[in-house]
Amino acid sequence: MRVLVVGGGGREHALTWGLARSPLVTELHVAPGNAGIAQLATCHDVVADDVEQMVKLVDQLAPDLVVVGPEAPLVAGLADRVRAMGVPAFGPGADAARLEGSKAWSKQVMEAGAIPTARAGTFTEVGPAVAFVRELGGRAVVKADGLAAGKGVTVAMEPSAAEQAIRDCLEGGAFGEAGETVVVEELLEGPEVSSFALVAGGQVVHLGLSQDFKRIGDGDTGPNTGGMGAYSPLPFVDRATEGSIEDIAERTVAALGSMGIGYSGLLYTGVMLTADGPKVLEYNCRFGDPETEVIVPRLAGDLANLLMAVATDRPGDAEVVMSADAAVTVVVASGGYPGVYETRVPIDGLDAAAEVPGAVVFHAGTAQADGRVVTAGGRVLSVTGTGASIGEARDHAYAAVARVSFEGMTTRTDIAQAATYREGT
């Protein structure tokens, strides 16, 4: 099987790593890839969301399977274009990818499926949006409607912060076209979890839960990021609650079906465990990052067979076997992230980190320059540890992180720490 993976971050490195372990895969290509991915696959200098150039690459390589990692090319219809060429594609079409591409539209789907979520309103003018914030009691979540590279959400604990976020979007153009419409939601409280499910032929196959850490600093302090770490499984979620979360994914797929929209690929559901039960925060139309870096290492089966079964609409062949082992990933970021940061900073210790038992280093924002691996993004690495317990997995991850160094390197020291207390490790 010849496989092309679209993307170049930690998520794509984890997917490439999983695919490389499959005996079915004889040739592996990634576009654009990164310095770590290049050790496993042939990389092609094509930007992930350049749909026209990516279609040309698909025509050139004639792969048996295309796996689309990031959201932007999915929302732009890359999976549709690939399937129109007669090539199986893992990822939803543009109509279904609106679940992530438009926060306002996803709310309509939730309403159609009677799916529990935060009370919300959609606005294109500042005045009505600010009035709705007051109606919610002054605390609110303000979301740019479109794709904003994970930066379009503001959790406002007071009216002035919410109003500023609204004005930034609607008047200041902070997120361009993506922020021309905003969704204002009530602020939900409780632990946040991520649910992953494979969807094909109207059927849903669950991959389990993980939890990520969005804020830059220990103790969940500082600004939001794309994610500073994650772990799986979740010892604080009982089977009944997990079943309720799984039901939400199934009802979402059914709601889309009732609207005449089929879904094929990975459905990510971000859920808040409130006092009134699980409520949906958001949907993603692809694997999450950094959660993929803990889900893929826990997959005991053949990833290539699994993704191909979904891409060819054979849900009966998508048999999921998850390892009983735990996985913890710690993101290593550039100094200054999620604000301004330097790139092309040389990274030391990668080989030493890879030698830690039970650890694997996934590259996120890296590149090759003058024979060295250098930084090329805000999130640079996702270092994943696995083990019989969350505590053991965490120890392996941080042992590997300790061997990596570069100027300005930033990490959180408390990823999955509370979970180790829960399991007594």
Buried (B, 14 or more C-beta within 10 A) or exposed (E): BBBBBBBBBBBBBBBBBBBBBBEBBEEBBBBBBBBBBBBBBBBBEBBBBBBEBBBEBBEEBEBBBBBBBBBBBBBBBBBBBBBEEEBBBBBBBBBBBBBBBBBBBBBBBBEBBEBBBBEBBBBEEBEBBBEBBEEBEBBBBBBBBBBBEBBBBBBBEEBEBBBBBBBBBBEEEBBEEBBBBBBBBBBBEBEBBBBBBBBBBBBBBBBBBBBBBBBBBBEEEBEBBBBBBBBBBBBBBEEEBBEBBBEBBBBBBBBBEEEEBBBBBBBBBBBBBBEEBBBBBBBBBBBBBBBBBBBBBBBEBBBBBBBBBBBBBBBEEBEBEBEEBBBBBBBBBBBEBBEEBEBEBEBBBBEBBBEBEBBBBBBBBBBEBEEEBBBBBBBBBBBBBBBEBBBBBBBBBBBBBBBBBBEBBBBBEBBBBEBBEEEEB
